Structure formats: structure tokens, C-alpha cells
Amino acid sequence: MTDDRREAIVRLDEALGDAGRRSLAELARREALDAAGEPQPEPASTGTVPPLEVYGAFVSFHLGGRLRGCMGVLGRPFPVVDAVRDAARSAAVRDPRFPPMQPAEIRAADLEVSLLTPIEWVDPDLLPDAIRIGIDGLVAEQGPQRGLLLPQVATEHGLDAPTFLAETCRKAGLPPDAWRHGARIGRFQALVIREA
């Protein structure tokens, strides 16, 4: 990770602080419950989140160690509260891979919020060596097709860089070797917030 990108994650983490991180996780769960048909009051704790911008946010739900929903927003600066709110609602009820979550599932699920840095498009001649497992998340795009995998996916599944690239291409609906044949590859980093 370049020093600027490392510093951006550290600055974001420091600006949020413990209270801001807790508030974003609480906001994500409340928004998901609301989207699933269980109305929730606006959490007072969102006032503890500083007015920061992020370049994307994803919310993931896991039940019994298995993914149950993961969606997000990406591609331009978003106010962090708005980005987490939208990502949580989408992850709960709009992930096309799963049926909408029920409130009981949302309450039982492990929740993770990922706040993203801007995408850095990678020179294809530097692949796969430019990918840092455990640090970089990936975006693959070609024509109208686009797919994204968060940095933690590679470490959770024991992927090396070529396999991580192939899986990102698959996520985009592309052949796994599309990264070698014209697909544009971007990398980003994420501040990952897990509930205590």
C-alpha cells in the first residue's frame, strides 16, 4: 500500500474513533432491520459520526460463518453515514444471490462494514504482482460488466493473487482469465469495522 493510502485509512480510523465505529455498525443493523420490514427509530448515536466522506461502503452479513448478504455503494465520494445506510439496506434485502433477509436473521447475523478508499487502476503489465493479499480489494470491469471483492475475501479463502484476480473476474460475470485479456483491474483498500 502506498504511504498516502495507508495514511488515508489511518486518518479515517482515527477520525471515526471507537464511538464512530460503534455508531456505524449500529446504524447498519438498524437500517437493515428497517429495510426488512421492522421499523426502527433513527439512532441517536449517528451524531457521534464525524461528517466524513468515503469512496464506497459495503455491508456484509454472515450467519453460521456463511455469507448471507453483501452489497454496497462505490465510485464517488459519499457521506459516510449515507453510504453505510444504503449499503446496509441493500445487503439485507437486495443481494440478488440470496432471498431477502428476515429480521430474526439480521439480529442473529455477524455484521461487517467496509469503508473504501478510491480505486487505483492497475497497469496490466504489473499483474498479478501488484496485488497485495490482505491489503487490496479488487474491481474487475470490461464493457458493462463489473465485479468487486473486498480485501478480506482473499485472506478468508486463502487465495493467492492470480486466484483472487480470477475470482474477481468471475464475480463480474467474466471469464476467470479476463484480467489477462483486456479487463480493467482496480485495487482499493478498506477500513473494516466489525461489531465487538
Residue, then its C-alpha position, 0 to 999 in steps of 0.5 A: m500500500t502506498d504511504d498516502r493510502r495507508e495514511a488515508i485509512v489511518r486518518l479515517d480510523e482515527a477520525l471515526g474513533d471507537a464511538g464512530r465505529r460503534s455508531l456505524a455498525e449500529l446504524a447498519r443493523r438498524e437500517a437493515l432491520d428497517a429495510a426488512g420490514e421492522p421499523q426502527p427509530e433513527p439512532a441517536s448515536t449517528g451524531t457521534v459520526p464525524p461528517l466524513e466522506v468515503y469512496g464506497a461502503f459495503v455491508s456484509f452479513h454472515l450467519g453460521g460463518r456463511l455469507r448471507g448478504c453483501m452489497g454496497v455503494l462505490g465510485r464517488p465520494f459519499p457521506v459516510v453515514d449515507a453510504v453505510r445506510d444504503a449499503a446496509r439496506s441493500a445487503a439485507v434485502r437486495d443481494p440478488r444471490f440470496p432471498p431477502m433477509q428476515p429480521a430474526e436473521i439480521r439480529a442473529a447475523d455477524l455484521e461487517v462494514s467496509l469503508l473504501t478508499p478510491i480505486e487505483w487502476v492497475d497497469p496490466d503489465l504489473l499483474p498479478d504482482a501488484i496485488r497485495i493479499g490482505i491489503d487490496g480489494l479488487v474491481a474487475e470491469q470490461g464493457p458493462q460488466r463489473g465485479l468487486l471483492l473486498p480485501q478480506v475475501a482473499t485472506e478468508h479463502g486463502l487465495d493467492a493473487p492470480t486466484f483472487l484476480a480470477e475470482t474477481c473476474r468471475k464475480a463480474g460475470l467474466p471469464p476467470d482469465a479476463w484480467r489477462h485479456g483486456a479487463r480493467i483491474g482496480r485495487f482499493q483498500a478498506l477500513v473494516i469495522r466489525e461489531a465487538 
